[in-house]
Amino acid sequence: MVRTQVQLTPEQAVAVKRLAADRGVSIAEIIRQSIDAYVRTGGNPSPADLRRRALLSAGSLRGGPTDLARRHDDYAGEAFEQ
């Protein structure tokens, strides 16, 4: 292994620490896995990965109007008037 030093934002550090703890691995392992995934895809996620990520996020937002599907044109019009 080659030792290197990386600077993270405070938010990145918290996220990586949390992910490492959840998976029971080191922070270095999370960073190595992330680099492997990035290099493997050339920095561009595959369509399958994009679909998987979209499905994971579906329904995760809370709040906002409950009738958005029905009144989306009204809300869009209000947004563009501002």
C-alpha angles and dihedrals in degrees: 000000000000116000115226137165124233128186117217132190114250089253092052091048092052092047094048092046091050093048092048092050092047091051096039094236136113125273087243090057092052090050092048091050091048092051091047091052092047094049093044092056096037087239091299117104116225120251088251091054092048090051092048092050092047091051091049091054096045110115094007096113118088130194130026127094117337093208097054095122091055099039103032093126091054092050093046091051091051091049094052094048091066 
